[in-house]
Amino acid sequence: MSKLIKEGVVVSDKMDKTIVVEVETLIEHPKFHKYIKRRKKFKVHDEKNEARKGDRVKFIECRPISKDKHFRLLEITEKYVGLGDER
């Protein structure tokens, strides 16, 4: 059985060793055949607290770490470069 790998943007890094990642997918409407954006948030285990808000990350499915956390961080694919420090 292969593990699920997803990619998304970090929307919160305020918890210790946990980040919240938002994944955006496009689905086609069954009747009107237009594409609709769907967003879902996942809690991801970040052992070293290295991901920051705005970073694009990849994460993989794993054993349950807590009630809501079933994913762990694989890699940071793109660092967020903002104008000011909003953290």
C-alpha positions in Angstrom: 0.0 0.0 0.0 1.5 3.3 -1.1 1.5 6.4 1.2 -0.4 9.5 0.2 1.9 12.5 -0.6 0.3 15.9 -0.8 1.6 19.5 -1.4 0.3 22.7 0.0 1.0 26.1 1.6 1.6 26.6 5.4 -1.1 28.8 6.8 -0.1 28.5 10.5 3.1 27.6 12.4 2.1 28.7 15.9 1.9 25.2 17.5 5.0 23.4 18.7 6.2 20.7 16.1 2.9 21.2 14.2 2.0 23.2 11.1 -1.3 23.6 9.4 -1.1 23.2 5.6 -3.9 24.2 3.2 -4.2 22.0 0.0 -6.1 23.4 -3.0 -7.6 21.1 -5.5 -9.7 21.6 -8.7 -12.8 19.6 -9.3 -15.1 19.6 -12.3 -18.7 20.4 -11.6 -20.8 17.4 -12.8 -23.5 19.4 -14.6 -21.9 22.7 -15.7 -18.4 21.3 -16.4 -16.7 24.3 -14.8 -13.7 23.8 -12.5 -14.2 24.7 -8.8 -11.4 25.3 -6.2 -11.7 23.2 -3.1 -9.5 23.8 0.0 -8.8 21.5 2.9 -6.5 22.0 5.9 -4.2 19.3 7.3 -2.2 19.3 10.5 1.3 18.1 9.8 4.1 17.0 12.2 7.2 19.2 11.8 9.8 17.7 14.1 12.4 20.5 13.8 10.0 23.4 13.5 11.6 24.5 10.2 8.6 25.4 8.1 7.2 28.9 8.3 3.9 30.6 7.3 3.7 31.0 3.5 6.2 28.1 2.7 5.2 25.5 0.1 5.7 22.0 1.5 5.3 18.3 0.7 4.0 16.0 3.3 3.3 12.2 3.6 0.7 10.1 5.3 1.9 8.3 8.5 0.6 6.6 11.6 -1.6 8.8 13.9 0.6 11.1 15.9 -2.4 12.7 17.7 -6.1 13.1 17.4 -5.9 15.3 14.3 -2.3 14.7 13.1 -1.8 11.9 10.5 0.9 13.4 8.3 4.5 14.3 8.6 6.7 16.8 6.8 8.8 15.5 3.9 10.4 18.7 2.5 10.0 22.4 2.1 9.8 22.9 -1.7 9.7 26.7 -1.7 10.5 29.2 1.0 8.2 32.2 1.4 9.9 35.6 0.6 7.7 38.4 2.0 8.3 42.1 2.1 8.2 42.4 5.9 8.6 40.0 8.8 5.0 39.1 9.7 5.9 36.5 12.2 
